[in-house]
Every structure is written in C-alpha cells, then in structure tokens.
Amino acid sequence: MAHKILIPTPLRGYTGKQDVVEAEGRTVGELLANMAAEYTELRNHLYAEDGKLRSFVNIYVNDDDIRYLEKEETPLKPGDTISIIPSVAGGGRA
C-alpha cells in the first residue's frame, strides 16, 4: 500500500516541486528507500555516505518521531502519513 510522504519546502526541488509524494513500504526504512529510488537526487539529502539517515533529518509517522519508536524499523499501517522534517538551527543574539 502506498503511503503519503509530506516533503518540506527545502527538499521539494528534488521531488519535482511536489509537496506530497507516495511510496510503498512495510516499514519506514523500506518506504524511504523506495522513495529515494524514485527521487534519486533526494537520496543525498536524506542519507549520509554510510547509508544512515542524516542526523538533521527527522522522520515522523503521523505525529510520532521515529527516534522514539522503532527508528527505521517502525512498521507502517494503512493511512499513516510520513513527514520529513529537517532540523533548523541558527539565530543570533539581539
């Protein structure tokens, strides 16, 4: 079953400017691998050279951060929505 993946604005250039894409997978890891196979330019922005998700890429299933679930082994159910949320840092002193 295909799941909806919400794409943040900074990464939409790698998905044909789509804000939502669909991919299949039984787990988050399988889903992301299938999505990266279809949108090959996106892969470098999600994964480090060692094949692991980059530390600044946060993945949510519905409203739950996968780091507090089963990480990439988190199982998916029909109707789940997956969100990619890049970390934001910065700011300065006033």
N, C-alpha and C positions, 0 to 999 in steps of 0.2 A: 504494500500500500504506500502511496506517495504521501509525504508529509510536507507541509508548508514550512519554509525557512525564511525568516524575516532578515533582510540584508540591510545593514546600516549604510547611511549615505556615503561614507568614505570608500566602501567596497563595491558600490553599485556599478562603477566603471568596468568592473571585471565580470559582471553578470548581464551585460547588455543593457545597463541602466535600469534593471528590474529591481523593485523593492521587495518582491517576494518571488522565490523560485521553489520548485518542487523537486524532491528526490526521494528515492526509496531506501529503506534500511530498517533492520530489526533493532539496531542499537544506534546510539548517537555516532559512534565511530564509523559504523558502516554507512550511515546516512551522509556524513561529512565526506567520506572517501568517494562515494558515488557522486556527490555534488562537485567535488574537486576534479573528478574525472571528466565531468561535463564542462565545467568552467575552469579550464586549466590555468589561466592566469591568476585565479583566486588562490590556488594552492600555496604559492609562496607567501601569501599574506596570512594564511592560517597556520601553516606548519613550518617549523624550523628545519634546518638541514638534517637533523637526526630523526625526522619523521614525527616528532611530537608536536602537539598543539603549542603554539607560541604562548608564553606566559601572559601576554597582554590581551589575548583573545578569550573572552568569556562566553560560554555557551549555556543557554537556558532552555529547559524543556518546560513549556508553559511558564510558570513564574519561579521555577526552581533552578538554581545554579548547579550544573552537573558536578562541580567540585565537591558538593556536599551530598551527592547521590552516589552513583557508581562510576563517575567520570565518563570516559568514552564507552564504557560497557553498559551505560544506562539504557535499559530497554525502552522502546517506544510503543505506544498504543495508538490505535486509530484515533484521529482527531487531535493528536498532540501538535503543538506549534513550537518550533525551534527558533530561537533568536540568537543572533551573533551580536555580541555587544563588545566593541573594542574598549579597552581601558583608556581613560582620559587622565592625563596628568598635566601639571603645569600651574600656571598662576604666578603671581608675584606679590611682593609686598607693596602696599599702597603708600 
